[in-house]
């Protein structure tokens, strides 16, 4: 729930899929006997045919109440649609807990953040990202790469996470004087295997 309206655009050419996915499925993190947010479905849009260049636009709207659905995503073609013209877009909508995962994929299962130093006040933030491995783990440990367009990244550590047959990536982010930063984390493998890229917009 951002303090101000946030709009992000993810550029692509002929997208293969996009959507809003809910990863947190633990009732203990919601404690709502009426709404059951842990059971809310995800939606994955699977384009049919070539949609051409454009961007997936993610809009995050500030809200003061949990009853308001404040996250939306949609496809925006690179060229504006001309008034009075006809356009056809074909797609499949896949509803459910999660889309069908690639049997060899490495996906982000959880993200947590908090103050980097619990003993004293600090502007630094600690980020912890859990990755889940579908199938057998790679023979070698992946190489983590964490970047930001502002501030300073430090203490990047990747370790095995036997609890979910995956990995845990942690790092610290010092924003300095900035109030907004785009964070990006990647795991690089020697073998060809799909790995999710983690993107995070940090705001003060």
SULSUL-V380962 format. One record per run of one state. SS is the DSSP state (helix for helix, strand for strand, loop for the rest). FROM is the first residue (numbers start at 0). TO is the last residue. If there is no record, write none. Layout:
ss-><SS,SS>
from-><FROM,FROM>
to-><TO,TO>
//
This chain:
ss-><loop,strand,loop,strand,loop,helix,loop,helix,loop,strand,loop,strand,loop,strand,loop,strand,loop,strand,loop,strand,loop,strand,loop,strand,loop,strand,loop,strand,loop,strand,loop,strand,loop>
from-><0,5,13,17,20,26,29,36,39,41,48,52,60,70,77,89,96,105,115,124,133,142,148,151,161,165,174,179,188,194,195,197,203>
to-><4,12,16,19,25,28,35,38,40,47,51,59,69,76,88,95,104,114,123,132,141,147,150,160,164,173,178,187,193,194,196,202,203>
//
